[in-house]
Amino acid sequence: MIYSEWHFGNDNIPLLTTAIHNGHHFPLELVGFFGVDEKDRLREEDPYTSEFASLFPNYVVNYTSRFVVDLNRSLEKAVYLKPEDCWGLNPWLKPLPEEYLNRLYEDYDAWYSLPRYQIERMLKTHPFLIILDLHSYNYLRNGPEAESEQNTPDIIIDYAKEHYIPIFIVSLKNPDPIFQRIATETGGSLLRPSDIDGLKNIYPIVKESQEYRYVLVFQTYKMPSFKGWWVDVKFEVDYKGQKGVQWGGYFVP
């Protein structure tokens, strides 16, 4: 029930791209059971990621909907069985027969046997392998006629900083200055894989990046004139053999 395209055009490049949520196809034998309409299904799929994946010499594109089998989840969670599995949507109008469910699990195992073989084969030639797992985001969540959600660069940067997320952007063409700003201000970087050496350098840059958090503590005490919210804070640090304890607090008027 899983329909995919595999292409390995250059074994000299240690790179494999995947577009496993690209698919929209639904098997005819399951149509009578399915509970999500086509528009809602398409909203959670990643259309056109196949076009990006096919720009690379080695790629895997899946054409079957993630609502049939989600190849980006573990086997026991690959088939959506209840609304909690798929964004509150009811995946099936009626329980899926055991024979179909078992077949989907079997197809999942069979599908992964091929990339497992290809990855192991390529690792015999290369010391490492870069896998670019491509996804997309539907910013028109409420339909094409609705007003778009304003995920501005400032919102993205502020969220990333608040959650200590460095953003690394791989640009396949001349990058927009906005992308450079997002990457720089979040502690990541914008990368241009113009040749194989550039692609090789992406993995160690991301792998070796470290998360840094700084806590500013001021020594003070609560005074009667403080009429707001006061919190005493104790900080204990144990990092790479360095230990320390500091008392402080913060005040919100």
Secondary structure, DSSP 4 states (H G I P E B T S, - for coil): ---EEEEE--TTS-EEEEETT---B--GGGGGGB-S-HHHHHHHS-TTHHHHHTTSSEEEEE-B-TTT--TTS-GGGSS--SGGGTTT---BSSPPPHHHHHHHHHHHHHHHHHHHHHHHHHHTTSS--EEEE-----S-TT-TTSPPP---HHHHHHHHHHTT---EEE-SSSPPHHHHHHHHHTT-EEE---SHHHHHHHHHHHHH---------------TT--SEEEEEEEEEEETTEEEEEEEEEEE-
